[in-house]
């Protein structure tokens, strides 16, 4: 006759073997092949602008003096950079907020849909022959954003927000900044 301890040991061994077998079956059942070639995150495709290939340098794509000039301002202060870059520019009638974004896997369709969901007025435009999406906040005539296909992949976008009641056309300033960014691909 088998003792209780020996019986527990056998049951434990059988349970352990069953769990291991189920684990192997589950793991092999979840295997999948993903099509395409592996590419490190943030890597650019061959032949693209080297200024966009380096992660975390996209905020330097258009220099500060060009940004200040595009919005009609003077002194400029960069407050944040990364996937979204922000500047504050001293304009003749008050501060101007400028934002730049580059989403390497973004699309104009996503930018358009996001603007629609936020309640912005959206229109298709062209900037230097490239399709682009212009977005305006209906309650804020001093704000305008334009998104366009990036020089290498994804989308870029510039937002200009004049704080003063009297201001130049923010869409014109945003279009100028998009043009300056697109010149990188030339």
N, C-alpha and C positions, 0 to 999 in steps of 0.2 A: 504494500500500500504506500502511496506517495504522501509525504507529510505536507502540512499546510504551507510551510515556507517554500518548499520545492514547487508546489502547485502555483503559488503566487509568482515565483520566478519564471515558470513556463508561460503563464498568462502574460506577464510583463514582457517577455521576449517576443511572444507572438504579436502583442499590441505594438511593440516598437517596430517589428518587421513590417507589419501592415501599414503603419504610419509612414515609414520610409518608402514603401512601394507606392502608396497614394501620392506622396510628395513628388516622386519621380514622374509619375503619370501626369500630375497637374502641371509640373514645370515643362515637360515636353509637349503637352497639349497647348501651351501658351506661346510657343515659339512662332516667330513670324519673320519673314524676309522683307526688309524695307528697300524699295527700289531707289536708285540714284547713287551718286558718289559721295562719300563722306567729305565734309568740309568743316574746318574749325569755326566755331561761332564767331561772327564778325568778319570772316574772311571775304574779301572781294573776289569777283570773278576776274580771270585774266584779261588784261587790256583796259582795266578801269582806272579812273583817276587815283593816283597814289595818295592824294590828300584825303580821300574818303576811305582808303583801305585801313588806315590806322584808327583803331577804336579810341574814343574819347578825345579826338582832335577835331571832330566835325564842327565844334563851336568856333574854330579858327578858320573855317572855310572862307568867310568874308571878314576882313579885318575891321576892327572897331571904328576907325576913321570913316570907312565906307558906310558902315551902318549909321553912324551919326549923320553923315552927309545925306543919306537916302531919306532920313526922316526929318531933315531940316534942323538938326540940333547941333550942339557943340560938345560939351563934356559928356563922357560916357563912362558908365561903371558896369562891369559884368558881375552879376550877382550869383549866378548858378550856371554850371555847365555839366553836361552828361548827355543823355538822350534828348533832353530838352534844355536849351540854352536861353538865358534871360539877361537882358541889359536894361538899364535905366539911362535915358538920354535927357540932358537938359535942353529943352526946346525953348524958343523965344517966348512962347505963351504958357509954358509950364512943362512938367515932366512928360516924357513919352516912354511907354513900356514897349519893349521889343522882345519877341520870343521866336526862337528857331527850333524846329524839330527835324530829326531825320530818323525814320523808322525803316531799317534795312529790309524788312519783309512786309512793309505796308503797301497799301494800294489806294488809288484814287477813289475806288468804290467804297472802301471803308471810311475814308475821310469824308466823302459826300454823305454817307449814311449817318455817321456820327454827328455831323453838323445838322442834318435834318432832325435827328432825335433830340438835339439840344435846342431846337426851335429857331435855328439861324436861317436867314435867307441864303439860298445856295444857287449858284449859277456856274455853268461850264464856260470857261474862258481859255484863251491861248496865251502863253507867255513865251516869246521867242520861238514860235512854231510848235511848242509842246502843249499837249492837253493839260489843263489845270482846273482846279475847283476853287472858286472864290466864295468865301463865307462872310456874312455880315450879321452882327447882333442887331436885331431890329430896334431894341431900346437904347442902343449905344452907337450913334452915328460916327463916333471917333475911333471905332474899332473895325478892323478888317483883317482877314486871313486868306492866304492863297497857298494851296498845296499843289505840287507838281511832281511828276516822276523824277526821281533822283538821277544824277549823272551816271550812276552805275547800277543800283538796284534799290527797290523800295520807293519811298516818297520823302520829299522834303516839304516843309511848310514854314511860312513866316507869318507872324501876327504882329500888327502894329496897333497900339492903343494910345491915342492922344487923350490927355487928361483935361485939357483946357476946352472951354466952350467953342472958341474960334480955333480952327486947325486946318491944315492941308488935308487932301484926300488920303485917308489911310490905305486905301486899296492901291493907289499909285505908288506909295512908299513900299508896300508889301510886294508889288510886282517888280519894282526895281531891285529889291533884295533877292527875289527869286531869280531874276536875270543874272545878277552877280554870282549867285551860287551855280547856276547852270553853265556859266562861262568856264567852270572848272573842267567840264567835259570836252571842251574845244581843243 
